[in-house]
Amino acid sequence: MAENQNLVTNIIEMIQTFIDAVFEIGNYFEQKELEKGYRVGLDLVEALQAVKKVSEQEEGDKWKELSIRCENCFTSLKEILTMIKEEELEKAERKLEFELLPLLRIAYIRFFYFGKIKENPQKEVSFLEEAVELSKNYYIEQGKEQNRYKYDITICIIAYNQLDYTKLCVEHVLEAIPRTLRCELVLINHGSTDGTKEYFEQIQPEKQIDIKINSLDGFVIAPFVAEGEFLLIVSNDVIVSKNAIDLMVQCIKEDPQIACVVPLTPNVSNLQGILPKEIQYKDIEEFKKAAGHYNRRNQRKEENRVRLLTPICLVRTEYWTNSKKTKALIEMILGMGTAMFGDDALSLYFRRAGYKNVLIKGVYCHHFGSKTVGKTEHDFLAGRTFFYKKYGIDAWEKGFCWSPSLFQKLVCEKADAKRILGINGGLGSNALKIKEELKERTGNREVKLINYTMERRFFADLKGISDEAYSIENWEKLLDELEGSFDYILLSGGLEKESNYKRYINQLYQYLEKDGVIIVQSSEKKQVDWFEKQYKGVERVEEQEFLCCKDQTQTQYIAFCKKVERNP
């Protein structure tokens, strides 16, 4: 917490007066009293410069950050004043409302939090409960109340230099916009110095936001200004295929539990970059043709995931901006300590709220990779540490992504399956993958996923992806609570230090349905060896799994079998 609380309080009050001044200027615009609005703007220029000067005299990250935000707001305001002088009133109004105002709101929230709230646990809890109001999108609130949004979809492209890629991206987005939907285009120039600003001006989007200094605000400003029921975020290194947007909208509209959808793309991890056999191309024209043939609505291939990487993503704007259930926007604003793992955080907010993150495997777009952010000085491990401290889990925790080694051998084709049991699955990707594979291969949408964990920190995440989830203390408690039978049992560790592991596995085996499958995962080879000797037809998988918070790998043995008679 800041030492000079009087100064912090004064600065917070000043930023609030800046926000009030923006509304005052807007009122003068409506009344056609441009001269009065211009004078208020001049006063605001002086006040911003004064706050910037004070921030440069203080030490600490929050003051350095405030100085940058003052500079960004100052640059925005200067452009607005120039537009007023040149009598470009409509441009000035839009820049005031959709650029300067959200930049000031972000500055207020960040400085208030780090100056008054952070490191005070009691204040922090109550602040987060109330802070959704501070970041609320009032256009979306009004649209929901009236049951009619101004636009069906807001399409937002974020660019940081790389103008050649940006042009490709914008041109193909304009080609791909569905003519049956009411769309607005928002172009965000996130500190570019290569002519991006001028190029965006030629496009004449509904909204253009120019941020002088790349301050990470570009990644959270879109939800502030979106007026569409759905918000499509496109990185400037993505080429959108012709009917991709329409298919993504069809998917998300049909299920209110879906918060975010992402198509297949290359040059991305998390097993989202697997190139379909039907997609083969050497240049852009071949890509467009191949994707045009490939893209089809296939509900079986709309796969719920623990997390999604988001070079392009479509979200329900309300769930991101105004939801007290997710608190997604305010959490992201307060979590902007690193540019790393932003998409992991967004997935976390949605899944902990019980919403779905869906990978649409029937839609394909091209992603060049790592062009939007460009070269950064962000420390990868420092980013993971920041994520862990904020959310209680590592971004790349156990179970953050399903195991391809396992599913090369485990074929989920039990069409009459009713229940899946996951035990100690971390974030739960493997157990969830079984459920989604059953849907894709057999059309089975009735199977239930039940997760138990002895690692309490995973419970909030497991609740979000499970039909039922339970936190338990030990194996004895688990076996006391289990009821019914299961078609799949996935035991993902937690046995390594248990002397009674043989009894636990044997008891779990009794809960297996006829023709069911049990999977035992352990880093203790002797446990898997014993399992192989006890049961017929056991198959083994050996894989390398990256462990959270450690720069090392450890062999994980996985063995599985269908329900059979025990070996003598």
Solvent accessible surface area in square Angstrom, and as a share of the most:
residue,aa,sasa,rsa
1,M,90,0.40
2,A,12,0.10
3,E,176,0.79
4,N,77,0.40
5,Q,53,0.24
6,N,119,0.61
7,L,32,0.16
8,V,0,0.00
9,T,45,0.26
10,N,78,0.40
11,I,4,0.02
12,I,12,0.06
13,E,98,0.44
14,M,66,0.29
15,I,4,0.02
16,Q,69,0.30
17,T,76,0.44
18,F,7,0.03
19,I,16,0.08
20,D,75,0.39
21,A,15,0.11
22,V,4,0.02
23,F,117,0.49
24,E,73,0.33
25,I,2,0.01
26,G,20,0.19
27,N,76,0.39
28,Y,44,0.17
29,F,1,0.00
30,E,132,0.59
31,Q,106,0.47
32,K,146,0.62
33,E,59,0.27
34,L,46,0.23
35,E,109,0.49
36,K,83,0.35
37,G,0,0.00
38,Y,36,0.13
39,R,125,0.46
40,V,25,0.15
41,G,0,0.00
42,L,78,0.39
43,D,93,0.48
44,L,6,0.03
45,V,20,0.12
46,E,121,0.54
47,A,26,0.20
48,L,3,0.01
49,Q,89,0.39
50,A,49,0.38
51,V,1,0.00
52,K,45,0.19
53,K,131,0.56
54,V,44,0.25
55,S,1,0.01
56,E,105,0.47
57,Q,125,0.56
58,E,64,0.29
59,E,163,0.73
60,G,42,0.40
61,D,123,0.64
62,K,48,0.21
63,W,11,0.04
64,K,142,0.60
65,E,43,0.19
66,L,6,0.03
67,S,15,0.09
68,I,52,0.26
69,R,10,0.04
70,C,5,0.03
71,E,31,0.14
72,N,2,0.01
73,C,2,0.01
74,F,30,0.13
75,T,32,0.19
76,S,2,0.01
77,L,0,0.00
78,K,98,0.41
79,E,43,0.19
80,I,1,0.00
81,L,15,0.07
82,T,68,0.40
83,M,30,0.13
84,I,11,0.06
85,K,144,0.61
86,E,108,0.49
87,E,139,0.63
88,E,63,0.28
89,L,32,0.16
90,E,121,0.54
91,K,115,0.49
92,A,0,0.00
93,E,58,0.26
94,R,77,0.28
95,K,15,0.06
96,L,7,0.03
97,E,68,0.31
98,F,14,0.06
99,E,1,0.00
100,L,0,0.00
101,L,20,0.10
102,P,4,0.02
103,L,2,0.01
104,L,3,0.02
105,R,34,0.13
106,I,0,0.00
107,A,5,0.04
108,Y,33,0.12
109,I,2,0.01
110,R,13,0.05
111,F,6,0.03
112,F,53,0.22
113,Y,11,0.04
114,F,45,0.19
115,G,0,0.00
116,K,43,0.18
117,I,13,0.07
118,K,79,0.34
119,E,128,0.58
120,N,41,0.21
121,P,101,0.64
122,Q,157,0.70
123,K,91,0.39
124,E,48,0.22
125,V,102,0.59
126,S,55,0.36
127,F,16,0.07
128,L,36,0.18
129,E,98,0.44
130,E,125,0.56
131,A,1,0.00
132,V,3,0.02
133,E,86,0.38
134,L,62,0.31
135,S,1,0.00
136,K,27,0.11
137,N,1,0.00
138,Y,107,0.41
139,Y,62,0.23
140,I,1,0.00
141,E,56,0.25
142,Q,100,0.44
143,G,4,0.04
144,K,115,0.49
145,E,134,0.60
146,Q,116,0.52
147,N,136,0.70
148,R,151,0.55
149,Y,30,0.11
150,K,122,0.52
151,Y,32,0.12
152,D,31,0.16
153,I,0,0.00
154,T,1,0.00
155,I,0,0.00
156,C,0,0.00
157,I,0,0.00
158,I,8,0.04
159,A,0,0.00
160,Y,57,0.22
161,N,39,0.20
162,Q,68,0.30
163,L,36,0.18
164,D,110,0.57
165,Y,59,0.22
166,T,0,0.00
167,K,76,0.32
168,L,48,0.24
169,C,1,0.00
170,V,0,0.00
171,E,85,0.38
172,H,15,0.07
173,V,0,0.00
174,L,65,0.32
175,E,98,0.44
176,A,4,0.03
177,I,27,0.13
178,P,16,0.10
179,R,188,0.69
180,T,122,0.71
181,L,33,0.16
182,R,82,0.30
183,C,27,0.16
184,E,1,0.01
185,L,9,0.05
186,V,1,0.00
187,L,0,0.00
188,I,0,0.00
189,N,6,0.03
190,H,1,0.01
191,G,8,0.08
192,S,18,0.12
193,T,123,0.71
194,D,55,0.28
195,G,28,0.27
196,T,1,0.00
197,K,51,0.22
198,E,96,0.43
199,Y,21,0.08
200,F,0,0.00
201,E,82,0.37
202,Q,138,0.61
203,I,46,0.23
204,Q,152,0.68
205,P,23,0.15
206,E,68,0.31
207,K,4,0.02
208,Q,36,0.16
209,I,0,0.00
210,D,16,0.08
211,I,2,0.01
212,K,108,0.46
213,I,62,0.32
214,N,55,0.28
215,S,20,0.13
216,L,30,0.15
217,D,1,0.01
218,G,0,0.00
219,F,66,0.28
220,V,1,0.01
221,I,0,0.00
222,A,2,0.01
223,P,0,0.00
224,F,5,0.02
225,V,2,0.01
226,A,0,0.00
227,E,18,0.08
228,G,0,0.00
229,E,56,0.25
230,F,5,0.02
231,L,0,0.00
232,L,0,0.00
233,I,19,0.10
234,V,0,0.00
235,S,19,0.12
236,N,0,0.00
237,D,3,0.02
238,V,1,0.00
239,I,2,0.01
240,V,3,0.02
241,S,1,0.01
242,K,159,0.67
243,N,50,0.26
244,A,0,0.00
245,I,1,0.00
246,D,46,0.24
247,L,15,0.07
248,M,0,0.00
249,V,6,0.03
250,Q,67,0.30
251,C,2,0.01
252,I,0,0.00
253,K,116,0.49
254,E,105,0.47
255,D,38,0.20
256,P,84,0.53
257,Q,77,0.34
258,I,11,0.06
259,A,0,0.00
260,C,2,0.01
261,V,0,0.00
262,V,0,0.00
263,P,0,0.00
264,L,12,0.06
265,T,0,0.00
266,P,18,0.11
267,N,91,0.47
268,V,31,0.18
269,S,66,0.42
270,N,11,0.06
271,L,48,0.24
272,Q,0,0.00
273,G,25,0.24
274,I,98,0.50
275,L,78,0.39
276,P,17,0.11
277,K,186,0.79
278,E,117,0.52
279,I,0,0.00
280,Q,120,0.53
281,Y,49,0.19
282,K,188,0.79
283,D,77,0.40
284,I,51,0.26
285,E,119,0.53
286,E,75,0.34
287,F,2,0.01
288,K,65,0.27
289,K,142,0.60
290,A,14,0.11
291,A,0,0.00
292,G,31,0.30
293,H,129,0.57
294,Y,25,0.09
295,N,0,0.00
296,R,136,0.50
297,R,66,0.24
298,N,61,0.31
299,Q,87,0.39
300,R,107,0.39
301,K,47,0.20
302,E,16,0.07
303,E,4,0.02
304,N,20,0.10
305,R,15,0.06
306,V,2,0.01
307,R,9,0.03
308,L,0,0.00
309,L,22,0.11
310,T,27,0.16
311,P,12,0.08
312,I,0,0.00
313,C,4,0.02
314,L,0,0.00
315,V,0,0.00
316,R,29,0.11
317,T,0,0.00
318,E,43,0.19
319,Y,27,0.10
320,W,10,0.03
321,T,3,0.02
322,N,24,0.12
323,S,13,0.08
324,K,135,0.57
325,K,124,0.53
326,T,9,0.05
327,K,38,0.16
328,A,1,0.01
329,L,0,0.00
330,I,2,0.01
331,E,29,0.13
332,M,26,0.11
333,I,0,0.00
334,L,7,0.03
335,G,12,0.12
336,M,19,0.09
337,G,50,0.48
338,T,22,0.13
339,A,31,0.24
340,M,53,0.24
341,F,21,0.09
342,G,30,0.29
343,D,39,0.20
344,D,6,0.03
345,A,8,0.06
346,L,8,0.04
347,S,3,0.02
348,L,3,0.02
349,Y,10,0.04
350,F,0,0.00
351,R,7,0.03
352,R,82,0.30
353,A,8,0.06
354,G,28,0.27
355,Y,22,0.08
356,K,71,0.30
357,N,1,0.00
358,V,4,0.02
359,L,0,0.00
360,I,4,0.02
361,K,32,0.13
362,G,4,0.04
363,V,1,0.00
364,Y,1,0.00
365,C,0,0.00
366,H,27,0.12
367,H,16,0.07
368,F,60,0.25
369,G,13,0.13
370,S,100,0.65
371,K,53,0.22
372,T,13,0.08
373,V,56,0.32
374,G,26,0.25
375,K,204,0.86
376,T,61,0.35
377,E,178,0.80
378,H,75,0.33
379,D,87,0.45
380,F,75,0.31
381,L,82,0.41
382,A,55,0.43
383,G,2,0.01
384,R,4,0.01
385,T,68,0.39
386,F,68,0.28
387,F,8,0.03
388,Y,81,0.31
389,K,164,0.69
390,K,68,0.29
391,Y,25,0.09
392,G,33,0.31
393,I,1,0.00
394,D,0,0.00
395,A,5,0.04
396,W,65,0.23
397,E,1,0.01
398,K,59,0.25
399,G,15,0.14
400,F,42,0.18
401,C,27,0.16
402,W,29,0.10
403,S,8,0.05
404,P,58,0.37
405,S,33,0.21
406,L,1,0.00
407,F,24,0.10
408,Q,149,0.66
409,K,95,0.40
410,L,7,0.04
411,V,76,0.44
412,C,0,0.00
413,E,106,0.48
414,K,34,0.15
415,A,66,0.51
416,D,97,0.50
417,A,2,0.02
418,K,139,0.59
419,R,67,0.25
420,I,0,0.00
421,L,0,0.00
422,G,1,0.01
423,I,0,0.00
424,N,3,0.01
425,G,11,0.11
426,G,0,0.00
427,L,2,0.01
428,G,2,0.02
429,S,8,0.05
430,N,19,0.10
431,A,3,0.02
432,L,4,0.02
433,K,12,0.05
434,I,0,0.00
435,K,41,0.17
436,E,12,0.05
437,E,20,0.09
438,L,0,0.00
439,K,24,0.10
440,E,45,0.20
441,R,112,0.41
442,T,35,0.20
443,G,28,0.27
444,N,16,0.08
445,R,132,0.48
446,E,133,0.60
447,V,2,0.01
448,K,99,0.42
449,L,0,0.00
450,I,4,0.02
451,N,1,0.00
452,Y,13,0.05
453,T,1,0.00
454,M,44,0.20
455,E,61,0.27
456,R,164,0.60
457,R,96,0.35
458,F,2,0.01
459,F,38,0.16
460,A,45,0.35
461,D,0,0.00
462,L,1,0.00
463,K,115,0.49
464,G,13,0.13
465,I,11,0.06
466,S,20,0.13
467,D,66,0.34
468,E,77,0.35
469,A,18,0.14
470,Y,83,0.32
471,S,34,0.22
472,I,9,0.05
473,E,132,0.59
474,N,70,0.36
475,W,4,0.02
476,E,75,0.34
477,K,87,0.37
478,L,0,0.00
479,L,17,0.08
480,D,118,0.61
481,E,64,0.29
482,L,11,0.05
483,E,131,0.59
484,G,51,0.49
485,S,40,0.26
486,F,2,0.01
487,D,6,0.03
488,Y,4,0.02
489,I,0,0.00
490,L,3,0.01
491,L,0,0.00
492,S,7,0.04
493,G,7,0.06
494,G,38,0.36
495,L,0,0.00
496,E,49,0.22
497,K,201,0.85
498,E,58,0.26
499,S,103,0.67
500,N,68,0.35
501,Y,23,0.09
502,K,92,0.39
503,R,101,0.37
504,Y,9,0.04
505,I,0,0.00
506,N,35,0.18
507,Q,64,0.28
508,L,0,0.00
509,Y,6,0.02
510,Q,120,0.53
511,Y,52,0.20
512,L,5,0.02
513,E,67,0.30
514,K,163,0.69
515,D,82,0.42
516,G,0,0.00
517,V,10,0.05
518,I,0,0.00
519,I,0,0.00
520,V,0,0.00
521,Q,11,0.05
522,S,1,0.00
523,S,31,0.20
524,E,62,0.28
525,K,98,0.41
526,K,129,0.55
527,Q,1,0.00
528,V,0,0.00
529,D,37,0.19
530,W,31,0.11
531,F,0,0.00
532,E,56,0.25
533,K,148,0.63
534,Q,42,0.18
535,Y,2,0.01
536,K,105,0.44
537,G,66,0.64
538,V,27,0.16
539,E,80,0.36
540,R,50,0.18
541,V,7,0.04
542,E,101,0.45
543,E,20,0.09
544,Q,120,0.53
545,E,43,0.19
546,F,73,0.30
547,L,34,0.17
548,C,32,0.19
549,C,75,0.45
550,K,105,0.45
551,D,112,0.58
552,Q,92,0.41
553,T,80,0.47
554,Q,68,0.30
555,T,48,0.28
556,Q,22,0.10
557,Y,31,0.12
558,I,1,0.00
559,A,0,0.00
560,F,12,0.05
561,C,4,0.02
562,K,130,0.55
563,K,70,0.29
564,V,53,0.30
565,E,134,0.60
566,R,96,0.35
567,N,40,0.20
568,P,175,1.10
